[in-house]
Amino acid sequence: MGVVVCNENRRGDWEQLVAKSRDAASGHLWEWRDIIASSYGFEPFYLMAEDDRARPIAGVPFVFVRSLLYGNELASMPYIDYGGICHDDRLESADRQRADRQIIEAAHRLAKDLRAKRLHIRSLNQHPHPFEVSTEKVTQHLALAKTIEEQMERLPSERRNRLKRCAKLELSAERVDPSAPGAMETLCAVYLENMRDLGSPSHSREFFYQLIHRLRGHISLIFVRHNNRAVAAGIAFEFRGAMTLPWTGATYEARPVYGSVALYWEGIRLAIERGCHTFDFGRSTAGSGIFEFKRQWGPTAVQSYWSTLYLKPGAAAPRNRSGLKAMSKIWRYMPLGVARAVGPGLRRGISN
């Protein structure tokens, strides 16, 4: 058994592994290499364990994120919820553990060679000592009914009442072709405003362009309009029967008319129409307002594990730095034009 770094000539082997792996997630798709490299210029390192006949048996996608604010990090996977090690389903337990050990050892050596401050893995599986494991992030999965009508009946009464209110306020939800004129501009404008209000810089337009261009078969755009103005927008992403809205935004005008409620309901409707079995609400911090908003749809909480190996003496989680917390508070008051110009340059170095 050995571990290799997959380049373009091993793409077929990587995709073969993902196809045979039940624990593969959307973050294991090969296209993420090109999305992140093309939009942010970061180098991917996809580590793959092979058996004695050079057949792929396990793999983990890493990206080397360079950041002046947070310090360099070898991360699996930056910007999205799921990375970590995926395995060939036929792998015996002992071989699975052996492959995991060899992959982590190879990742550790690689991170040291790159002079990274941290080796970071986020997945639904935690890694043992010497990794420090954070359980702050929790995802929430909603089991979907076969029909939209049945799903509506399953919703808590509070959600049903909010949706009725959305209808009375004449909110309209639509699914938009990403290539439609003005679609990307509308998505980015709503997302930018929402992220600014949350105190965080937004992804670049190029990031979303690359995402939609390279993963078009997995993606739909959803807009919610009120008085003909887009007040909420999101990207719907489907992978193996699970639908999620990994990037959403809602403007200030969306709050009194429940624009986010309408957006998520349209995402759930889309998932049912596509035959999905699960709606994945994505990660949020347990107990936060966003967590509570998602909890009110009636999903089941699923623990996410953010496992970090610190490679520099005295290194700590970036989120604990007081200076960065202060910057987040200031960012909420940033003019949108400045946030649009400066934000993506900052966002590229934030792997969260």
C-alpha positions in Angstrom: 0.0 0.0 0.0 1.3 3.5 -0.9 0.1 7.1 -1.2 0.4 9.2 -4.3 -0.6 12.8 -5.2 -3.1 12.7 -8.0 -2.4 14.9 -11.0 -4.6 15.3 -14.1 -3.4 12.0 -15.5 -4.9 10.2 -12.5 -8.3 11.8 -12.7 -9.9 8.6 -13.9 -8.6 6.7 -10.9 -9.8 9.4 -8.5 -13.3 9.5 -10.1 -13.4 5.7 -10.0 -12.7 5.8 -6.3 -15.4 8.3 -5.6 -17.9 6.3 -7.6 -17.2 3.3 -5.4 -17.3 5.1 -2.1 -20.4 5.5 0.0 -18.6 8.0 2.2 -17.6 10.3 -0.6 -19.3 13.7 -0.4 -19.7 16.6 -2.9 -16.3 17.9 -1.7 -14.6 14.9 -3.3 -15.6 15.8 -6.8 -12.6 16.3 -9.0 -13.9 19.6 -10.3 -13.1 21.4 -7.1 -9.5 21.3 -8.0 -10.1 23.5 -11.0 -12.7 25.7 -9.4 -10.4 26.8 -6.5 -7.2 26.9 -8.6 -8.8 29.0 -11.4 -10.6 31.4 -9.1 -8.1 31.8 -6.2 -4.8 30.4 -7.6 -4.4 27.8 -4.8 -2.7 24.5 -5.5 -4.6 21.3 -4.9 -3.1 18.1 -3.5 -5.4 15.1 -3.9 -3.8 12.2 -1.9 -4.8 8.7 -2.9 -3.9 5.4 -1.3 -3.3 2.5 -3.6 -3.2 -1.2 -3.0 -0.3 -3.5 -4.1 -1.8 -3.5 -7.7 -2.0 0.3 -7.9 -5.8 0.3 -7.5 -7.3 3.3 -5.6 -8.7 2.4 -2.3 -8.9 5.7 -0.3 -8.4 9.3 -0.9 -8.6 12.8 0.6 -8.7 16.1 -1.3 -6.5 18.9 0.0 -6.0 22.5 -1.0 -3.1 24.6 0.2 -4.7 27.9 1.3 -2.3 30.8 1.6 -3.4 33.6 3.9 -1.7 36.6 5.5 -4.6 37.0 8.0 -5.0 33.4 9.0 -1.7 31.7 8.2 -1.1 29.1 5.5 -3.2 25.9 5.8 -3.5 22.6 4.1 -7.3 22.1 4.2 -9.8 19.5 3.2 -11.9 21.1 2.1 -11.8 24.9 2.1 -15.1 26.9 1.6 -17.4 23.9 1.7 -18.8 21.6 4.4 -17.3 18.3 3.6 -13.9 16.9 2.9 -12.0 14.2 4.6 -11.1 10.6 3.6 -13.3 8.6 1.4 -12.9 4.8 0.9 -13.6 2.0 -1.6 -16.7 0.3 -0.1 -15.0 -3.1 -0.5 -12.1 -2.2 1.8 -11.8 -4.3 5.0 -11.8 -2.5 8.3 -8.1 -3.2 9.0 -7.1 -2.0 5.5 -9.3 1.0 5.9 -7.5 2.0 9.1 -4.1 1.3 7.6 -5.0 3.5 4.6 -6.2 6.3 6.9 -2.9 6.2 8.8 -0.8 6.3 5.7 -2.8 9.1 4.2 -2.6 11.3 7.3 1.1 10.6 7.6 1.6 11.7 4.0 -0.6 14.8 4.6 1.4 15.7 7.7 4.7 15.5 5.7 3.2 17.5 2.9 1.9 20.2 5.2 5.4 20.5 6.9 7.1 20.7 3.4 4.7 23.5 2.5 5.4 25.2 5.8 1.7 25.3 6.7 0.6 26.4 10.1 -2.2 23.9 10.2 -3.5 20.6 8.7 -7.2 20.9 8.7 -9.9 18.3 7.9 -13.7 18.9 8.1 -16.0 15.9 7.7 -18.5 13.8 9.5 -15.7 11.6 10.9 -13.3 12.9 13.5 -9.6 12.2 13.6 -7.8 11.0 16.8 -5.0 12.7 18.7 -2.8 14.6 17.9 -5.6 16.4 16.0 -7.7 18.9 18.0 -11.3 18.3 17.2 -14.0 21.1 17.3 -17.7 20.1 17.5 -18.9 23.7 17.2 -20.3 23.1 13.7 -23.4 21.0 13.3 -25.2 20.2 10.1 -28.9 19.4 9.9 -30.6 16.8 7.6 -34.2 16.8 6.7 -35.7 13.5 5.5 -37.9 14.4 2.5 -41.4 13.1 1.7 -42.3 11.8 -1.7 -44.5 14.7 -2.6 -44.5 18.5 -1.9 -48.0 18.2 -0.3 -46.8 15.6 2.1 -43.8 17.6 3.0 -45.9 20.6 3.7 -48.0 18.5 6.1 -44.8 17.4 7.9 -43.6 20.9 8.5 -44.0 22.4 12.0 -47.0 24.7 12.2 -44.8 27.7 12.6 -43.1 27.1 9.2 -46.5 26.5 7.5 -47.8 29.8 8.9 -44.7 31.6 7.7 -45.1 30.2 4.2 -48.8 31.3 4.2 -47.6 34.7 5.1 -45.1 34.6 2.2 -48.0 33.9 -0.1 -50.1 36.8 1.2 -47.1 39.1 0.8 -46.9 38.0 -2.8 -43.3 36.7 -2.7 -42.4 34.8 -5.8 -39.7 32.1 -6.1 -38.2 31.2 -9.4 -35.5 28.9 -10.7 -33.1 30.6 -13.0 -30.7 29.3 -15.6 -27.2 30.5 -14.5 -26.5 31.6 -18.0 -29.5 33.8 -18.2 -28.7 37.5 -18.7 -28.1 39.2 -15.4 -28.4 36.0 -13.3 -24.9 36.0 -12.0 -25.0 39.7 -11.3 -28.2 39.3 -9.3 -26.9 36.3 -7.3 -23.6 38.1 -6.5 -25.3 41.3 -5.5 -27.7 39.7 -3.0 -24.9 37.4 -1.6 -22.5 40.3 -1.2 -25.0 42.4 0.8 -25.9 39.5 3.0 -22.3 38.6 3.8 -21.5 42.2 4.5 -24.3 42.4 7.0 -23.0 39.2 8.7 -19.5 40.8 9.0 -17.8 38.6 6.4 -16.2 39.3 3.0 -17.8 37.5 0.1 -16.5 35.1 -2.5 -15.5 36.5 -5.9 -17.7 36.5 -9.0 -15.1 34.4 -10.6 -15.5 31.8 -7.9 -19.2 31.4 -8.6 -18.6 31.5 -12.3 -16.1 28.6 -12.1 -18.5 26.7 -9.7 -21.4 27.0 -12.1 -19.3 26.4 -15.2 -17.6 23.2 -13.9 -20.4 21.7 -11.9 -23.4 22.8 -14.0 -25.1 19.4 -13.8 -25.3 19.6 -10.0 -26.5 23.2 -9.7 -29.6 25.4 -10.0 -30.1 29.1 -9.1 -33.1 30.2 -7.0 -34.3 33.8 -6.7 -37.0 35.1 -4.4 -38.6 38.4 -5.5 -40.8 40.9 -3.8 -42.2 43.8 -5.8 -40.1 42.6 -8.7 -36.9 43.0 -6.8 -34.7 40.0 -5.8 -34.6 40.0 -2.0 -33.1 36.5 -1.6 -31.0 34.2 -3.8 -29.1 30.9 -3.5 -27.3 28.2 -5.3 -28.9 24.8 -5.0 -26.4 21.9 -5.2 -27.5 18.2 -5.6 -25.2 15.2 -5.0 -26.3 11.6 -4.6 -29.9 12.4 -3.6 -29.1 15.2 -1.2 -29.9 18.8 -1.9 -28.3 21.7 -0.1 -28.1 25.5 -0.4 -24.4 26.1 0.3 -24.4 29.8 -0.7 -27.4 31.9 0.0 -28.1 35.6 0.6 -31.0 37.8 1.7 -31.1 41.5 1.7 -32.4 43.8 4.4 -35.7 44.0 2.6 -36.1 40.3 2.8 -36.4 40.2 6.6 -39.9 41.6 7.2 -41.4 39.5 4.3 -39.6 36.2 5.2 -37.5 36.0 2.1 -35.2 33.4 3.5 -38.2 31.1 4.4 -39.4 31.3 0.8 -35.9 30.6 -0.5 -35.4 27.4 1.6 -38.9 26.2 0.9 -38.2 26.5 -2.9 -35.0 24.6 -2.3 -36.9 21.8 -0.6 -39.5 21.8 -3.3 -36.8 21.5 -5.9 -35.2 18.6 -4.0 -38.5 16.7 -3.9 -39.1 17.3 -7.6 -35.6 16.0 -8.4 -36.3 12.8 -6.4 -33.9 13.6 -3.5 -34.2 11.8 -0.2 -32.5 14.5 2.0 -32.3 18.2 2.2 -29.0 19.2 3.8 -29.2 22.5 5.6 -25.5 22.7 5.9 -23.2 23.6 8.7 -23.9 26.3 11.3 -22.8 27.0 14.9 -24.9 25.2 17.4 -27.2 27.6 19.2 -26.7 30.5 16.7 -29.5 32.3 15.1 -28.8 30.6 11.7 -28.8 27.2 13.5 -32.2 28.0 15.1 -33.6 29.1 11.7 -32.7 25.8 10.2 -33.9 23.8 13.3 -37.4 25.2 12.9 -37.8 23.1 9.7 -37.7 19.9 11.7 -34.4 18.3 10.6 -32.1 16.0 12.5 -28.9 17.4 13.8 -25.7 15.7 12.5 -22.4 16.4 14.2 -19.6 17.8 12.0 -16.0 17.4 13.1 -13.4 20.0 12.3 -10.1 18.2 13.1 -7.0 20.4 13.1 -3.3 19.6 13.6 -1.3 22.7 14.6 2.2 22.6 13.1 3.6 25.8 14.6 4.4 26.4 18.3 1.6 28.4 20.0 -0.7 28.2 17.0 -4.4 28.5 17.7 -7.7 28.5 15.8 -7.9 31.8 13.8 -11.5 32.4 15.0 -10.1 33.0 18.5 -8.0 35.9 17.5 -9.5 39.1 18.9 -8.3 41.3 16.0 -10.2 39.2 13.5 -13.4 39.4 15.6 -13.0 43.2 15.7 -12.6 43.3 11.9 -15.8 41.3 11.5 -17.7 43.9 13.5 -16.2 46.7 11.4 -17.0 44.9 8.1 -20.7 45.1 8.8 -20.5 48.9 8.2 -18.4 48.7 5.1 -19.9 50.4 2.0 -21.0 47.8 -0.5 -18.7 49.2 -3.2 -15.7 48.8 -0.9 -16.9 45.3 0.2 -17.2 44.3 -3.5 -13.7 45.5 -4.4 -11.8 44.4 -1.3 -13.8 41.4 0.0 -12.9 38.6 -2.5 -9.2 39.2 -1.9 -9.7 38.7 1.8 -12.2 35.8 1.4 -9.8 33.7 -0.6 -7.6 33.3 2.4 -10.4 32.3 4.8 -11.0 28.6 4.4 -14.2 28.5 6.4 
